[in-house]
Amino acid sequence: MTQHIAPLRVAVLIGSIRTGRFGPTPARWIGDQAAQRDDLEVDVIDLADHDCPPVLHDDAPPASVAALGQRLQRAEAFIVVTPVYNRGYPASVKNAIDWFYGEWQLKPIGFVSYGGRTGGLQSIDALRGVFTEFHAVTLRDTITFANQADHFDDRGHPVDVELTTRLAASFLDQLTWWGLALREARHRRRYPFAKAA
């Protein structure tokens, strides 16, 4: 008898909150790709809907931050969709990260980035170091869109459907593998030196 495995709960974070941002386009695309799978349950989180000010003190988080935290806590894996701004990731992403700890801990994090000639690789490289602090696992493979407007049509659909579908499948396979492995590990054994959630 085959044991039923509950779908992995994946949160897709739209990192940019700027007016006229491109972020919702690749976020919807990767979210749709994930939602087509029976082994994933998707929650697309737009940081523009959650006012995350800089963390200035240890007071209780504002209501909007607390609501974001509940969604992050429920997630078992993350996809961070980020642009590159001045060779780095947006302040909105850092603020959202810094309000939390246990919500990120011992979970896999994949990246979809966009922008310029490098497709946002500088953002990903910087975020890897940040998430290491939380004992999170960042995927080696990423999806990047250099000069992002060339990769999506006016309706937000990929121009090269075959290529992007193949990239998404491999990316989501890796995220799912890590997500299920870490889910099992969290339930079976205590992680050493982990900060309490």
C-alpha positions as CSV (number, residue, x, y, z in Angstrom):
1,M,0.0,0.0,0.0
2,T,1.4,3.4,-1.1
3,Q,1.6,6.0,1.7
4,H,-0.1,9.3,0.8
5,I,2.2,12.2,0.9
6,A,0.6,15.6,1.5
7,P,1.5,18.3,-1.1
8,L,4.4,20.5,-0.2
9,R,3.2,24.0,0.7
10,V,5.2,26.5,-1.4
11,A,5.1,30.3,-1.0
12,V,6.0,32.4,-4.0
13,L,7.2,35.8,-2.9
14,I,6.9,38.8,-5.2
15,G,9.9,40.9,-4.0
16,S,9.5,44.2,-5.8
17,I,6.9,46.7,-4.5
18,R,7.8,49.5,-7.0
19,T,5.2,51.2,-9.2
20,G,5.3,49.6,-12.7
21,R,7.2,46.6,-11.4
22,F,7.7,43.5,-13.6
23,G,7.8,41.0,-10.7
24,P,4.2,39.8,-10.8
25,T,4.8,38.5,-14.4
26,P,7.5,35.9,-13.6
27,A,5.8,35.2,-10.2
28,R,2.5,34.3,-11.8
29,W,4.3,32.2,-14.3
30,I,6.3,30.1,-11.8
31,G,3.2,30.0,-9.5
32,D,1.1,28.6,-12.4
33,Q,3.8,26.1,-13.2
34,A,3.9,24.9,-9.6
35,A,0.1,24.9,-9.3
36,Q,-0.2,22.4,-12.2
37,R,1.6,19.8,-10.0
38,D,-0.3,17.5,-7.7
39,D,2.6,17.4,-5.2
40,L,2.7,21.2,-4.6
41,E,0.2,23.6,-3.0
42,V,1.0,27.2,-3.9
43,D,0.5,30.5,-2.1
44,V,1.6,33.6,-4.1
45,I,2.5,36.4,-1.6
46,D,2.9,39.9,-2.9
47,L,5.0,42.0,-0.6
48,A,3.2,45.1,-1.9
49,D,0.2,43.8,0.1
50,H,2.2,43.7,3.4
51,D,3.7,46.8,4.7
52,C,7.1,45.7,6.1
53,P,8.9,48.6,7.6
54,P,12.6,48.2,8.7
55,V,13.0,46.4,12.0
56,L,13.9,49.1,14.5
57,H,13.1,47.5,17.8
58,D,11.8,44.4,19.5
59,D,8.2,45.4,19.7
60,A,5.4,43.2,18.4
61,P,5.2,43.4,14.6
62,P,2.5,45.5,13.0
63,A,-0.6,43.7,11.9
64,S,0.4,43.5,8.3
65,V,3.8,41.9,9.2
66,A,2.1,39.5,11.6
67,A,-0.3,38.4,8.8
68,L,2.7,37.9,6.5
69,G,4.4,35.8,9.2
70,Q,1.4,33.4,9.4
71,R,1.7,32.7,5.7
72,L,5.4,32.2,5.8
73,Q,5.1,29.9,8.8
74,R,2.7,27.7,7.0
75,A,5.0,27.4,4.0
76,E,7.4,24.5,3.7
77,A,9.4,25.9,0.8
78,F,9.9,29.3,-0.8
79,I,10.4,30.8,-4.2
80,V,11.7,34.3,-4.0
81,V,11.1,36.3,-7.2
82,T,13.5,39.3,-7.2
83,P,14.8,41.9,-9.5
84,V,18.3,43.3,-9.4
85,Y,18.5,47.0,-8.2
86,N,21.9,48.5,-8.3
87,R,23.6,45.1,-8.2
88,G,21.5,44.0,-5.2
89,Y,18.0,42.9,-4.2
90,P,15.2,45.3,-3.1
91,A,14.9,46.6,0.5
92,S,11.4,45.3,0.5
93,V,12.8,41.7,0.4
94,K,15.3,42.4,3.2
95,N,12.7,44.0,5.4
96,A,10.4,41.0,4.9
97,I,13.2,38.6,5.7
98,D,14.4,40.4,8.8
99,W,11.1,40.4,10.7
100,F,11.2,36.6,10.9
101,Y,13.5,33.7,11.8
102,G,11.8,30.4,12.5
103,E,9.5,31.0,9.5
104,W,12.5,30.5,7.2
105,Q,14.4,28.0,9.2
106,L,15.3,24.5,7.8
107,K,13.3,25.1,4.6
108,P,14.4,25.2,0.9
109,I,14.5,28.5,-1.0
110,G,14.6,28.8,-4.7
111,F,15.2,32.0,-6.7
112,V,13.6,33.4,-9.9
113,S,15.3,36.7,-10.8
114,Y,15.2,39.2,-13.6
115,G,16.9,42.3,-14.8
116,G,19.7,43.6,-17.0
117,R,22.3,41.6,-18.7
118,T,22.9,39.2,-15.8
119,G,19.2,38.4,-15.1
120,G,19.6,39.4,-11.4
121,L,22.4,37.0,-10.5
122,Q,23.8,39.6,-8.1
123,S,20.6,39.5,-6.1
124,I,20.6,35.8,-5.8
125,D,24.3,35.7,-4.8
126,A,23.6,38.2,-2.0
127,L,20.4,36.4,-0.8
128,R,22.2,33.1,-0.5
129,G,24.3,34.5,2.3
130,V,21.4,36.1,4.0
131,F,19.3,32.9,4.1
132,T,22.3,30.9,5.3
133,E,21.9,32.7,8.6
134,F,18.5,31.0,9.1
135,H,19.8,27.5,8.5
136,A,17.8,27.5,5.3
137,V,18.8,25.5,2.1
138,T,19.1,27.5,-1.1
139,L,18.8,25.7,-4.4
140,R,21.9,25.6,-6.5
141,D,19.9,26.0,-9.7
142,T,18.0,29.2,-10.4
143,I,15.9,30.7,-13.1
144,T,17.1,34.0,-14.4
145,F,15.6,36.3,-17.0
146,A,18.1,38.7,-18.5
147,N,16.5,41.7,-20.2
148,Q,13.2,40.3,-18.9
149,A,10.9,42.0,-21.3
150,D,12.3,39.9,-24.1
151,H,11.1,36.7,-22.4
152,F,7.4,37.4,-21.9
153,D,4.7,38.7,-24.3
154,D,2.2,41.5,-23.6
155,R,-0.1,39.0,-21.8
156,G,2.7,37.9,-19.4
157,H,3.2,34.5,-21.2
158,P,6.7,33.2,-21.9
159,V,7.9,33.7,-25.4
160,D,9.8,30.4,-25.4
161,V,7.2,28.1,-23.8
162,E,9.2,24.9,-24.3
163,L,12.4,26.2,-22.7
164,T,10.7,27.9,-19.8
165,T,8.5,24.9,-19.1
166,R,11.6,22.7,-19.0
167,L,13.4,25.1,-16.7
168,A,10.5,25.3,-14.4
169,A,10.1,21.5,-14.2
170,S,13.7,20.9,-13.2
171,F,13.6,23.8,-10.7
172,L,10.4,22.6,-9.1
173,D,11.6,19.0,-9.0
174,Q,14.7,20.2,-6.9
175,L,12.6,22.4,-4.7
176,T,10.2,19.5,-4.0
177,W,13.0,17.1,-3.3
178,W,14.5,19.4,-0.7
179,G,11.1,20.4,0.7
180,L,10.1,16.8,1.4
181,A,13.5,15.8,2.7
182,L,13.6,18.7,5.1
183,R,9.9,18.1,6.1
184,E,10.8,14.6,7.1
185,A,14.0,15.7,8.8
186,R,12.3,18.3,10.9
187,H,9.8,15.7,12.2
188,R,12.3,13.0,12.8
189,R,15.2,14.6,14.5
190,R,16.2,17.8,16.3
191,Y,18.5,20.1,14.4
192,P,21.6,21.1,16.4
193,F,22.0,24.7,17.4
194,A,18.8,25.8,15.8
195,K,17.3,29.0,17.3
196,A,13.8,28.3,18.7
197,A,11.0,29.5,16.4
